[in-house]
Amino acid sequence: MTLDEVIRQVTAILDSGINRVGFVSPSHFIPQVRIIIQCIHSLGYKPVLVFNTNGYDKVETLSSLEGLIDVYLPDLKYMEKELADEYSDAPDYPDVATAALKEMFRQKGATLHISEDGMAESGIIIRHLVLPGHKENSLKVLNFIAEELSPKLYISLMSQYYPTPRVSCHPKLNTTVSNEEYAQIVAELDRLEMYNGWVQELSSAKHYQPDFEREKPFEM
C-alpha cells in the first residue's frame, strides 16, 4: 500500500466515529509509524495513539516516539532469562523489556488518564500472561513493576493461557494455570498494593481459542 492509501483508510475509520489509532507489534516499522502520525495530524485529526507491543523494544526507539504516543500497551512476559530463552529464544528479553518499561514510565508516569466513557487517553497499561508452572516468574514481574516503577501502574493480569496440541507433551505447558498458583499471584498483587487494573478469571482460558479453520476465527 502507498502512504496515501494507508492514510485514506485510517481517516475513513476516524470519520466513522472511532477516535483511536493502534499500532500493533510496530517496533520494526517505526519510520512508517512516525510518518502516519504526522500525516493524520497534518489533516487535523487528533486521535488517541496506542503503541501495542511485546515489550522487546530499544530505549532509543521509544525515546524517538516521545510526545507522539498517548498510550503504551506493553507486555512484560519474563523476568527469568532461562524462561525467555526457552520459550521465546530471547534470553535478553528481561533486560531489554525492563529498560523499555522504564523509558515508557519516564515519559508517562504512573497515572492512567481515562475519559468519561472509560477509555484510556494517556498512560501505560502493562499486560502479563501467567504461564502454568512458572509462578515465580510472575511474582518477579509484579515485584519489578511495584518496586522499580510504581505500584500505582495499571496492570492487566491474564490467566487465558491454554495448551495447544503442539505442546501436549510439554511437562509444564500442557495444562492451564492452576487455582493454587494463580491465587498466590493475585495475593501478591494485594500484598504489593497494586490495586489498579484488571485480573482475569481463571475461566478465561476457555474463551480465547480462535478457530483458524473458520473464515472469521475471532467471531463467537
Secondary structure, 3 states (H helix, E strand, C coil): CCHHHHHHHHHHHHHCCCCEEEEECCHHHHHHHHHHHHHHHHCCCCCEEEEEECCCCCHHHHHCCCCCCCEEEEECCCCCHHHHHHHHCCCCHHHHHHHHHHHHHHHHCCCCEECCCCCEEEEEEEEEECCCCCHHHHHHHHHHHHHHHCCCCEEEEECCCCCCHHHCCCCCCCCCCCHHHHHHHHHHHHHCCCCCEEECCHHHHHCCCCCCCCCCCCCC
